[in-house]
Amino acid sequence: MNEDQREGKWKQIKGDFKQKYGKLTDDETTYSEGKFDEMLGRMQEKTGKSKEELKKEIDKW
């Protein structure tokens, strides 16, 4: 597992916590941010690409 994959795994965990926090406080912004972080984390883990590379791809859409 390379550094980008490890970072991706951490972002998934962080995203899960943000989602839980958002649900507890009904803060949809925090929940949405957590979902996005989780998605980026999964993408990083599976592709091995950096966060910046993935954001560039997403921005192209």
N, C-alpha and C positions, 0 to 999 in steps of 0.2 A: 504494500500500500504506500503510494507516494504522498508527499506533503499536501497536494491539492485534494486527494482522496480523504486524508485525515481531516483536513479543514472542512470538507463537505460533510463528513460524519458529524463533526461538532456543530455545524450549522443546522443539521437535522435535529439534534438534541436541543439546541438553543431555540429553534423554531417551535418544537413541542412545548417547551416551557412558556414561550410567549403566547401560544394558543391557549394553554391552560390559564394563564394569568388573564388573558383577554376575556375568557369565558367567565371567570370568577368576578370580574369587575364590569362586565358588559361593555368593555371598551373594544369596539369593532376595529379600530385602527390598529391596536396592538395585536389583535387576532389575525388581521389581514397581513400585517408585517411578519408575523410568525409563520403563516402559511407560505409566504414568498421566500423567507429564509429557508424553510424546510425544503421547498421545491429546488432552490439553488443548491442546497446541500446534497440532495439526492442526485441532481445532475452532475455535480462535481465528483461525487463518489463513483458514479457509473462511467463518466467520460474521462476523468482524470484531468479535465480542463480547469483553468483558473477561474475565479469568480469574475474577473475582468473580461476574459474571453467569452464567458457565457452571457454576461450583460451586454456585450457588443452584439452577439447573435440575437438576443432578445430585442434589442433596440432596432435591429434591422427590420423586424416585423412591423 
